[in-house]
Amino acid sequence: MERKMHKIKRQLPDSEAKALFEKGHHGILAVNGDDGYPYAVPVNYIYLNEKIYIHSAKVGYKIDAINRDSKVCFSAILSSKILPQEVTAAFESVIATGKISQVEDEAERRQVMETFIYRFCEGAIDTGLAFVDKTLDKTAVLRIDVEQLTGKAYRGGAY
């Protein structure tokens, strides 16, 4: 599935989109929910080795939906600012599609969870790593194998 962006001038080069995505920490995971309705849930994430990783409880609506259909969409808004004088907003965003699965390999699971700690728990690394040790067996680590990633930005200026 590949569609051309309507405002193609706003599409970011792949390298810039990936670099931008690596800096983010929250996004929206969209799955095929019950009765054909989409289900979109906010999650925190890391982008590592060109894959998106999410941690989750091992049970729940999101897991049920993923087990039923592995196709997902993930989006993140990395910056946003209303520009009233231009009657628009400046923004940077990334959208990825791919297939999601639960990571079973223990070494990969630990690496992902420790990466979450090192990226987002500055000043509390020891506490975070102890938390990982305590909860890893109760945590689902989900990996999106990205099939398409597109970045888009408008940073202000000429419309």
Backbone as a printed PyTorch tensor [residue, N CA C, xyz], in Angstrom:
tensor([[[  0.8450,  -1.1800,   0.0000],
         [  0.0000,   0.0000,   0.0000],
         [  0.8880,   1.2400,   0.0000]],

        [[  0.8460,   1.9640,  -1.0560],
         [  1.5980,   3.2180,  -1.0990],
         [  0.7450,   4.2550,  -1.7910]],

        [[  0.5480,   5.3640,  -1.1040],
         [ -0.2080,   6.4680,  -1.6730],
         [  0.6760,   7.6940,  -1.6940]],

        [[  0.4860,   8.5150,  -2.6930],
         [  1.2420,   9.7590,  -2.7950],
         [  0.6610,  10.7790,  -1.8230]],

        [[  1.5400,  11.5520,  -1.2120],
         [  1.1210,  12.5990,  -0.2950],
         [  0.5110,  13.7510,  -1.0930]],

        [[ -0.6010,  14.2820,  -0.6010],
         [ -1.2940,  15.3680,  -1.2940],
         [ -0.3930,  16.6070,  -1.4250]],

        [[  0.1920,  17.0430,  -0.3080],
         [  1.0890,  18.2020,  -0.3380],
         [  2.5200,  17.6840,  -0.3090]],

        [[  2.9640,  17.2260,  -1.4480],
         [  4.2380,  16.5240,  -1.5850],
         [  5.4260,  17.3680,  -1.1190]],

        [[  5.3230,  18.6960,  -1.1870],
         [  6.4150,  19.5620,  -0.7480],
         [  6.6740,  19.4220,   0.7510]],

        [[  5.7000,  18.9040,   1.4800],
         [  5.8480,  18.7610,   2.9270],
         [  6.4270,  17.4010,   3.3310]],

        [[  6.5710,  16.5070,   2.3780],
         [  7.1130,  15.1920,   2.7020],
         [  8.5990,  15.3170,   3.0230]],

        [[  9.0130,  14.6750,   4.0820],
         [ 10.4060,  14.7020,   4.5090],
         [ 11.1900,  13.5810,   3.8220]],

        [[ 12.4670,  13.8150,   3.5570],
         [ 13.3110,  12.7210,   3.0700],
         [ 13.3180,  11.5940,   4.1070]],

        [[ 13.4820,  10.3630,   3.6630],
         [ 13.4400,   9.2130,   4.5730],
         [ 14.3910,   9.3650,   5.7550]],

        [[ 15.6080,   9.7980,   5.4960],
         [ 16.5990,   9.9130,   6.5720],
         [ 16.1510,  10.9240,   7.6290]],

        [[ 15.5460,  12.0310,   7.2060],
         [ 15.0660,  13.0400,   8.1580],
         [ 13.8620,  12.5210,   8.9370]],

        [[ 12.9700,  11.8030,   8.2710],
         [ 11.8020,  11.2390,   8.9450],
         [ 12.2360,  10.2430,  10.0130]],

        [[ 13.1880,   9.3890,   9.7040],
         [ 13.6710,   8.4010,  10.6720],
         [ 14.3680,   9.0650,  11.8480]],

        [[ 15.1960,  10.0670,  11.5790],
         [ 15.8880,  10.7810,  12.6590],
         [ 14.8950,  11.4890,  13.5670]],

        [[ 13.8770,  12.0760,  12.9840],
         [ 12.8290,  12.7460,  13.7500],
         [ 12.0680,  11.7370,  14.6070]],

        [[ 11.7340,  10.6160,  14.0240],
         [ 10.9760,   9.5670,  14.7060],
         [ 11.7500,   9.0270,  15.9100]],

        [[ 13.0650,   8.8910,  15.7770],
         [ 13.9030,   8.3860,  16.8680],
         [ 13.8510,   9.2950,  18.0920]],

        [[ 13.5880,  10.5820,  17.8940],
         [ 13.5630,  11.5360,  19.0040],
         [ 12.2500,  11.4970,  19.7900]],

        [[ 11.2180,  10.9110,  19.1960],
         [  9.9060,  10.9170,  19.8240],
         [  9.7610,   9.8860,  20.9180]],

        [[  8.6530,   9.9640,  21.6290],
         [  8.3960,   9.0100,  22.7010],
         [  6.9340,   8.6140,  22.8400]],

        [[  6.0190,   9.3530,  22.2700],
         [  4.5970,   9.0060,  22.3320],
         [  3.9950,   9.0180,  20.9310]],

        [[  3.0780,   8.0950,  20.7110],
         [  2.3950,   8.0270,  19.4310],
         [  1.0660,   7.3180,  19.5910]],

        [[  0.4100,   7.1090,  18.4730],
         [ -0.8960,   6.4450,  18.4560],
         [ -0.7780,   5.1690,  17.6360]],

        [[ -1.1080,   4.0510,  18.2690],
         [ -1.1460,   2.7570,  17.5960],
         [ -2.5830,   2.5130,  17.1700]],

        [[ -2.7960,   2.2970,  15.8810],
         [ -4.1290,   2.0110,  15.3480],
         [ -4.1750,   0.5680,  14.8690]],

        [[ -5.1790,  -0.1410,  15.3760],
         [ -5.3680,  -1.5470,  15.0300],
         [ -6.7850,  -1.7420,  14.5070]],

        [[ -7.0330,  -2.9130,  13.9310],
         [ -8.3770,  -3.2600,  13.4930],
         [ -9.1200,  -3.7970,  14.7150]],

        [[-10.0460,  -3.0020,  15.2310],
         [-10.7590,  -3.3600,  16.4480],
         [-11.9690,  -4.2340,  16.1920]],

        [[-12.8220,  -4.2980,  17.1730],
         [-14.0320,  -5.1190,  17.1010],
         [-15.0040,  -4.5990,  16.0510]],

        [[-15.6920,  -5.5280,  15.4030],
         [-16.7630,  -5.2220,  14.4470],
         [-16.3210,  -4.2990,  13.3190]],

        [[-15.0290,  -4.3410,  12.9650],
         [-14.5290,  -3.5410,  11.8580],
         [-14.2290,  -2.0930,  12.2060]],

        [[-14.4060,  -1.7160,  13.4750],
         [-14.0940,  -0.3480,  13.8830],
         [-12.6060,  -0.2240,  14.1960]],

        [[-11.9810,   0.8540,  13.7700],
         [-10.5810,   1.0470,  14.1500],
         [-10.4910,   1.3120,  15.6540]],

        [[ -9.3850,   0.9330,  16.2230],
         [ -9.0990,   1.2090,  17.6230],
         [ -7.7250,   1.8410,  17.6640]],

        [[ -7.6470,   3.0650,  18.1470],
         [ -6.3910,   3.7990,  18.2030],
         [ -6.0850,   4.1330,  19.6510]],

        [[ -4.9100,   3.7530,  20.0960],
         [ -4.5540,   3.9030,  21.5010],
         [ -3.2080,   4.6270,  21.6300]],

        [[ -3.1420,   5.6190,  22.5140],
         [ -1.8620,   6.3000,  22.7350],
         [ -0.9020,   5.3890,  23.5080]],

        [[  0.3350,   5.3690,  23.0760],
         [  1.3630,   4.5450,  23.7140],
         [  2.6910,   5.2910,  23.6850]],

        [[  3.6190,   4.8780,  24.5570],
         [  4.9790,   5.3840,  24.3610],
         [  5.7460,   4.3320,  23.5880]],

        [[  6.7860,   4.7720,  22.9060],
         [  7.4880,   3.8880,  21.9790],
         [  8.9550,   4.2420,  21.9200]],

        [[  9.7140,   3.3180,  21.3440],
         [ 11.0750,   3.6230,  20.8960],
         [ 11.1780,   3.1480,  19.4530]],

        [[ 11.9890,   3.8470,  18.6960],
         [ 12.3000,   3.4630,  17.3220],
         [ 13.7430,   3.0020,  17.3560]],

        [[ 13.9480,   1.7150,  17.1270],
         [ 15.2570,   1.1030,  17.3050],
         [ 15.4980,   0.1340,  16.1570]],

        [[ 16.6160,   0.2780,  15.4820],
         [ 16.9610,  -0.6080,  14.3550],
         [ 15.8490,  -0.6530,  13.3100]],

        [[ 15.2570,   0.5190,  13.0560],
         [ 14.2030,   0.7030,  12.0590],
         [ 12.9360,  -0.1070,  12.3650]],

        [[ 12.7310,  -0.3800,  13.6440],
         [ 11.5120,  -1.0490,  14.1020],
         [ 10.9290,  -0.2100,  15.2280]],

        [[  9.6240,  -0.2910,  15.3890],
         [  8.9410,   0.4240,  16.4620],
         [  8.6500,  -0.5900,  17.5660]],

        [[  9.0120,  -0.2270,  18.7940],
         [  8.7520,  -1.1010,  19.9390],
         [  7.8230,  -0.3970,  20.9250]],

        [[  6.9190,  -1.1880,  21.4690],
         [  5.9320,  -0.7230,  22.4370],
         [  5.8990,  -1.7550,  23.5500]],

        [[  5.6840,  -1.3070,  24.7740],
         [  5.4620,  -2.2790,  25.8470],
         [  3.9960,  -2.2030,  26.2510]],

        [[  3.4950,  -3.3020,  26.7910],
         [  2.0640,  -3.4080,  27.0420],
         [  1.7980,  -4.4590,  28.1070]],

        [[  0.5840,  -4.4200,  28.6300],
         [  0.1060,  -5.5620,  29.4020],
         [ -0.0200,  -6.7370,  28.4360]],

        [[ -0.0170,  -7.9370,  28.9600],
         [ -0.0940,  -9.1160,  28.1000],
         [ -1.5120,  -9.4430,  27.6630]],

        [[ -2.4970,  -8.8020,  28.2590],
         [ -3.8920,  -9.0480,  27.9040],
         [ -4.6090,  -7.7180,  27.7330]],

        [[ -5.7210,  -7.7520,  27.0120],
         [ -6.5320,  -6.5550,  26.8340],
         [ -6.9860,  -6.4050,  25.3910]],

        [[ -7.7560,  -5.3700,  25.1650],
         [ -8.3500,  -5.1150,  23.8530],
         [ -7.2840,  -5.0180,  22.7650]],

        [[ -6.2200,  -4.2510,  23.0390],
         [ -5.1520,  -4.0530,  22.0450],
         [ -4.5300,  -5.3990,  21.6590]],

        [[ -4.2310,  -6.2290,  22.6440],
         [ -3.6170,  -7.5420,  22.3830],
         [ -4.5870,  -8.4330,  21.6110]],

        [[ -5.8650,  -8.4190,  21.9820],
         [ -6.8630,  -9.2040,  21.2470],
         [ -6.9020,  -8.7850,  19.7780]],

        [[ -6.9030,  -7.4760,  19.5360],
         [ -6.9590,  -6.9690,  18.1580],
         [ -5.7090,  -7.3540,  17.3720]],

        [[ -4.5540,  -7.2530,  18.0020],
         [ -3.2880,  -7.6020,  17.3470],
         [ -3.2510,  -9.0920,  17.0110]],

        [[ -3.7360,  -9.9040,  17.9270],
         [ -3.7470, -11.3550,  17.6830],
         [ -4.6760, -11.7220,  16.5290]],

        [[ -5.6990, -10.9140,  16.3110],
         [ -6.6670, -11.1620,  15.2370],
         [ -6.1490, -10.6750,  13.8840]],

        [[ -5.4150,  -9.5390,  13.8890],
         [ -4.9440,  -8.9300,  12.6410],
         [ -3.6580,  -8.1640,  12.9430]],

        [[ -2.5690,  -8.5560,  12.3460],
         [ -1.2630,  -7.9600,  12.6560],
         [ -0.9800,  -6.6540,  11.9100]],

        [[ -1.8490,  -6.2680,  10.9750],
         [ -1.6230,  -5.0130,  10.2360],
         [ -1.9750,  -3.8330,  11.1340]],

        [[ -1.0270,  -2.8780,  11.2310],
         [ -1.2310,  -1.7150,  12.0870],
         [ -0.7340,  -0.4460,  11.4000]],

        [[ -1.1570,   0.6550,  11.9670],
         [ -0.6570,   1.9700,  11.5820],
         [ -0.2070,   2.6460,  12.8720]],

        [[  0.9040,   3.3440,  12.8020],
         [  1.4300,   4.0470,  13.9710],
         [  1.7430,   5.4700,  13.5520]],

        [[  1.2980,   6.4410,  14.3460],
         [  1.5750,   7.8350,  14.0210],
         [  2.0940,   8.5630,  15.2440]],

        [[  2.9410,   9.5360,  14.9950],
         [  3.4920,  10.3600,  16.0680],
         [  3.5760,  11.8020,  15.5900]],

        [[  3.1560,  12.7080,  16.4490],
         [  3.3350,  14.1440,  16.2050],
         [  4.5240,  14.5560,  17.0610]],

        [[  5.6020,  14.9600,  16.4080],
         [  6.8310,  15.2660,  17.1150],
         [  6.9160,  16.7270,  17.5380]],

        [[  6.2100,  17.5900,  16.8430],
         [  6.0980,  18.9880,  17.2570],
         [  4.8350,  19.5690,  16.6430]],

        [[  4.2850,  20.5530,  17.3290],
         [  3.0670,  21.1950,  16.8370],
         [  2.9310,  22.5740,  17.4690]],

        [[  2.5960,  23.5430,  16.6440],
         [  2.3990,  24.9080,  17.1400],
         [  1.3980,  25.6070,  16.2300]],

        [[  0.3710,  26.1610,  16.8190],
         [ -0.6220,  26.9130,  16.0490],
         [  0.0190,  28.2150,  15.5640]],

        [[ -0.2010,  28.5170,  14.2830],
         [  0.2830,  29.7600,  13.6740],
         [ -0.9350,  30.5820,  13.2640]],

        [[ -1.5170,  31.3450,  14.2080],
         [ -2.7570,  32.0550,  13.9020],
         [ -2.6240,  33.0370,  12.7340]],

        [[ -1.4700,  33.6660,  12.5910],
         [ -1.2740,  34.6330,  11.5070],
         [ -1.2920,  33.9560,  10.1380]],

        [[ -1.0450,  32.6360,  10.0940],
         [ -1.0900,  31.8930,   8.8380],
         [ -2.3540,  31.0390,   8.7270]],

        [[ -3.1570,  31.0480,   9.7810],
         [ -4.3790,  30.2450,   9.8410],
         [ -4.0640,  28.7680,   9.5760]],

        [[ -3.0150,  28.3000,  10.2590],
         [ -2.5960,  26.9020,  10.1250],
         [ -1.7650,  26.5220,  11.3330]],

        [[ -1.0870,  25.4170,  11.2380],
         [ -0.1960,  24.9620,  12.3000],
         [  1.1340,  24.5290,  11.7030]],

        [[  2.1850,  24.7880,  12.4390],
         [  3.4870,  24.2110,  12.1140],
         [  3.5300,  22.8600,  12.8140]],

        [[  4.1390,  21.8680,  12.1720],
         [  4.1560,  20.5300,  12.7600],
         [  5.2530,  19.6870,  12.1450]],

        [[  5.5690,  18.6020,  12.8200],
         [  6.4060,  17.5310,  12.2920],
         [  5.7280,  16.2350,  12.7170]],

        [[  5.5190,  15.3410,  11.7780],
         [  4.8370,  14.0930,  12.1030],
         [  5.3950,  12.9490,  11.2700]],

        [[  5.1460,  11.7490,  11.7710],
         [  5.5770,  10.5370,  11.0810],
         [  4.4430,   9.5280,  11.1510]],

        [[  4.2200,   8.8290,  10.0620],
         [  3.2390,   7.7460,  10.0190],
         [  3.9540,   6.5110,   9.4840]],

        [[  3.7340,   5.3880,  10.1580],
         [  4.3220,   4.1210,   9.7300],
         [  3.2310,   3.0650,   9.6420]],

        [[  3.3490,   2.2000,   8.6570],
         [  2.4800,   1.0290,   8.5760],
         [  3.3770,  -0.2010,   8.5800]],

        [[  2.8170,  -1.2830,   9.0600],
         [  3.5670,  -2.5200,   9.1070],
         [  2.7950,  -3.5950,   9.8270]],

        [[  3.5190,  -4.6180,  10.2130],
         [  2.9180,  -5.7400,  10.9310],
         [  3.5230,  -5.8080,  12.3250]],

        [[  2.6510,  -6.0460,  13.2990],
         [  3.0610,  -6.0750,  14.6920],
         [  3.0530,  -7.5040,  15.2040]],

        [[  3.9870,  -7.7800,  16.0890],
         [  4.0390,  -9.1050,  16.7170],
         [  4.6060,  -8.9690,  18.1200]],

        [[  4.3500,  -9.9760,  18.9320],
         [  4.9250, -10.0040,  20.2680],
         [  6.3380, -10.5590,  20.1710]],

        [[  7.2670,  -9.8980,  20.8220],
         [  8.6570, -10.3400,  20.8450],
         [  8.7700, -11.4710,  21.8610]],

        [[  9.2570, -12.6020,  21.4080],
         [  9.4020, -13.7700,  22.2780],
         [ 10.8410, -13.9420,  22.7710]],

        [[ 11.8170, -13.4910,  21.9740],
         [ 13.2170, -13.6470,  22.3350],
         [ 13.5350, -12.8310,  23.5900]],

        [[ 13.9850, -13.4970,  24.6280],
         [ 14.2240, -12.8520,  25.9250],
         [ 15.2910, -11.7630,  25.8460]],

        [[ 16.3480, -11.9840,  25.0840],
         [ 17.4090, -10.9790,  24.9570],
         [ 16.8910,  -9.7140,  24.2720]],

        [[ 16.0990,  -9.8780,  23.2260],
         [ 15.5240,  -8.7160,  22.5340],
         [ 14.5450,  -7.9820,  23.4480]],

        [[ 13.7270,  -8.7300,  24.1900],
         [ 12.7690,  -8.1140,  25.1250],
         [ 13.5100,  -7.2560,  26.1550]],

        [[ 14.5620,  -7.8190,  26.7250],
         [ 15.3360,  -7.0940,  27.7450],
         [ 16.0070,  -5.8690,  27.1300]],

        [[ 16.6010,  -6.0180,  25.9480],
         [ 17.2620,  -4.8800,  25.2910],
         [ 16.2610,  -3.7450,  25.0720]],

        [[ 15.0730,  -4.0800,  24.6100],
         [ 14.0570,  -3.0560,  24.3470],
         [ 13.6660,  -2.3550,  25.6350]],

        [[ 13.3610,  -3.1130,  26.6670],
         [ 12.9190,  -2.4930,  27.9180],
         [ 14.0340,  -1.6640,  28.5560]],

        [[ 15.2690,  -2.1320,  28.4760],
         [ 16.3790,  -1.3420,  29.0010],
         [ 16.5890,  -0.0730,  28.1700]],

        [[ 16.3490,  -0.1460,  26.8720],
         [ 16.4640,   1.0460,  26.0280],
         [ 15.4170,   2.0770,  26.4330]],

        [[ 14.1970,   1.6350,  26.7370],
         [ 13.1860,   2.5600,  27.2620],
         [ 13.7340,   3.2880,  28.4920]],

        [[ 14.3380,   2.5530,  29.3980],
         [ 14.8500,   3.1450,  30.6380],
         [ 15.9560,   4.1550,  30.3380]],

        [[ 16.9300,   3.7660,  29.5360],
         [ 18.0470,   4.6720,  29.2510],
         [ 17.6010,   5.9290,  28.5030]],

        [[ 16.5790,   5.8240,  27.6580],
         [ 16.1260,   6.9940,  26.9030],
         [ 15.2230,   7.9160,  27.7110]],

        [[ 14.4050,   7.3420,  28.5820],
         [ 13.3430,   8.1570,  29.1840],
         [ 13.4000,   8.2740,  30.6990]],

        [[ 14.3440,   7.6530,  31.3530],
         [ 14.3910,   7.6970,  32.8170],
         [ 15.6940,   8.2920,  33.3260]],

        [[ 16.1540,   9.3280,  32.6650],
         [ 17.3820,   9.9880,  33.0850],
         [ 17.2640,  10.3760,  34.5630]],

        [[ 18.3050,  10.0820,  35.2960],
         [ 18.2900,  10.3820,  36.7250],
         [ 17.6780,   9.2760,  37.5720]],

        [[ 17.1380,   8.2560,  36.9360],
         [ 16.5200,   7.1460,  37.6730],
         [ 16.8390,   5.8100,  36.9970]],

        [[ 18.0190,   5.7110,  36.4220],
         [ 18.3940,   4.5090,  35.6660],
         [ 18.3530,   3.2680,  36.5570]],

        [[ 18.9750,   3.3280,  37.7360],
         [ 19.0000,   2.1520,  38.6150],
         [ 17.5930,   1.7180,  39.0050]],

        [[ 16.7410,   2.6710,  39.3310],
         [ 15.3480,   2.3690,  39.6790],
         [ 14.6270,   1.7500,  38.4860]],

        [[ 14.8520,   2.3030,  37.3020],
         [ 14.2210,   1.7920,  36.0890],
         [ 14.6660,   0.3850,  35.7480]],

        [[ 15.9630,   0.1220,  35.8510],
         [ 16.4720,  -1.2190,  35.5450],
         [ 15.9500,  -2.2410,  36.5530]],

        [[ 15.8380,  -1.8380,  37.8210],
         [ 15.2590,  -2.7330,  38.8400],
         [ 13.7960,  -3.0200,  38.5110]],

        [[ 13.0980,  -2.0000,  38.0080],
         [ 11.6980,  -2.1820,  37.6010],
         [ 11.6020,  -3.1810,  36.4470]],

        [[ 12.4940,  -3.0740,  35.4790],
         [ 12.5130,  -4.0170,  34.3550],
         [ 12.7380,  -5.4320,  34.8790]],

        [[ 13.7140,  -5.6110,  35.7630],
         [ 13.9780,  -6.9400,  36.3320],
         [ 12.7290,  -7.5150,  36.9960]],

        [[ 11.9870,  -6.6710,  37.6810],
         [ 10.8080,  -7.1020,  38.4460],
         [  9.6000,  -7.4100,  37.5500]],

        [[  9.4740,  -6.7090,  36.4220],
         [  8.2320,  -6.7870,  35.6310],
         [  8.3730,  -7.3930,  34.2390]],

        [[  9.5810,  -7.7050,  33.8080],
         [  9.7740,  -8.1560,  32.4250],
         [  8.9170,  -9.3720,  32.0770]],

        [[  8.7990, -10.3140,  32.9990],
         [  8.0150, -11.5150,  32.6990],
         [  6.5190, -11.2390,  32.6070]],

        [[  6.0780, -10.0840,  33.1210],
         [  4.6550,  -9.7090,  33.0820],
         [  4.3370,  -8.7460,  31.9410]],

        [[  5.3650,  -8.3850,  31.1800],
         [  5.2260,  -7.3360,  30.1680],
         [  5.2730,  -7.9190,  28.7620]],

        [[  4.3410,  -7.4880,  27.9250],
         [  4.4030,  -7.8170,  26.5020],
         [  5.2680,  -6.7570,  25.8270]],

        [[  6.2080,  -7.1920,  25.0260],
         [  7.0040,  -6.2900,  24.2030],
         [  6.5500,  -6.5280,  22.7650]],

        [[  6.0630,  -5.4640,  22.1510],
         [  5.5070,  -5.5480,  20.8000],
         [  6.4620,  -4.8710,  19.8200]],

        [[  6.6160,  -5.4710,  18.6530],
         [  7.5010,  -4.9260,  17.6260],
         [  6.7180,  -4.7350,  16.3430]],

        [[  6.8110,  -3.5390,  15.7880],
         [  6.2400,  -3.2770,  14.4680],
         [  7.3710,  -3.3410,  13.4580]],

        [[  7.2690,  -4.3000,  12.5470],
         [  8.2000,  -4.3770,  11.4300],
         [  7.6660,  -3.4230,  10.3690]],

        [[  8.3290,  -2.2910,  10.2440],
         [  7.8470,  -1.1910,   9.4160],
         [  7.9510,  -1.5480,   7.9410]],

        [[  6.8370,  -1.3940,   7.2390],
         [  6.8060,  -1.6100,   5.7940],
         [  6.8860,  -0.2820,   5.0470]],

        [[  6.2950,   0.7510,   5.6280],
         [  6.3590,   2.0810,   5.0260],
         [  6.3910,   3.1140,   6.1340]],

        [[  7.2790,   4.0980,   6.0030],
         [  7.3940,   5.1820,   6.9740],
         [  7.4600,   6.4810,   6.1970]],

        [[  6.5920,   7.4070,   6.5510],
         [  6.5320,   8.6880,   5.8580],
         [  6.5420,   9.8200,   6.8800]],

        [[  7.4080,  10.7890,   6.6700],
         [  7.4510,  11.9780,   7.5150],
         [  6.8960,  13.1600,   6.7560]],

        [[  6.2620,  14.0560,   7.5240],
         [  5.6770,  15.2490,   6.9180],
         [  5.9060,  16.4110,   7.8700]],

        [[  6.1740,  17.5890,   7.3170],
         [  6.4000,  18.7510,   8.1570],
         [  5.9920,  20.0300,   7.4410]],

        [[  5.5110,  20.9500,   8.2410],
         [  5.3530,  22.3400,   7.8360],
         [  5.8880,  23.1470,   8.9960]],

        [[  6.9140,  23.9070,   8.7600],
         [  7.5910,  24.6090,   9.8410],
         [  7.3130,  26.1060,   9.8430]],

        [[  6.3540,  26.5140,   9.0480],
         [  5.9890,  27.9270,   8.9970],
         [  6.6320,  28.6200,   7.8180]],

        [[  6.1080,  29.7770,   7.4850],
         [  6.6320,  30.5110,   6.3360],
         [  5.6400,  30.5320,   5.2050]],

        [[  6.1390,  30.5660,   4.0050],
         [  5.2560,  30.6480,   2.8350],
         [  4.3450,  29.4400,   2.7680]],

        [[  3.0810,  29.6820,   2.6190],
         [  2.0860,  28.6100,   2.5410],
         [  2.0540,  28.1070,   1.1390]]])
